[in-house]
Amino acid sequence: MVGALCKKLEALLLPERSADDGARHLEPMAALQLVHQRILQLANQIESHAELAPYPQVAERLRQIADEKRNSGKGLKEIIENLQGSIREGTQLPATGKNHWQRLIRDLEDQRALDDLLSRYEFNLTRQVPGVATFLRELERMHETHTRSLIQLIAVADPQANQT
């Protein structure tokens, strides 16, 4: 009984130890590298979805989001390199959907997954990596803005449209 209670408390207080997505128990450098990789993947995905957006103003906002993500990826790359870490270049095909609405939903889901990953490691990263706390706070604010933008774009998109 006490053991089960301790495990539940550990899962609440130290979520990075109980993740079920294969990303558990990452050392700070590995966590930073994974976050960097996911940020760039999402930037590329959003950029590809901007190319398929049915309206110029939607495409422009998606491109802005992708550019902001790439810029934050550059900042994170500098942090990693200053810690004598290396960047793993990964290429992954962007997720797609059959229409604009589904692509936006996928972007939002992937944004939330990235935010979950960041929150899982934020406590350990801010304790163990000098100078990363300010960067993570700025990244969190930017991601909140991106999430709101994606929700607004989804709200005005037609889920039934056969828009490409």
Helices and strands as residue ranges (DSSP letters): H 2-13, G 15-17, H 28-51, H 56-82, H 100-128, H 132-156
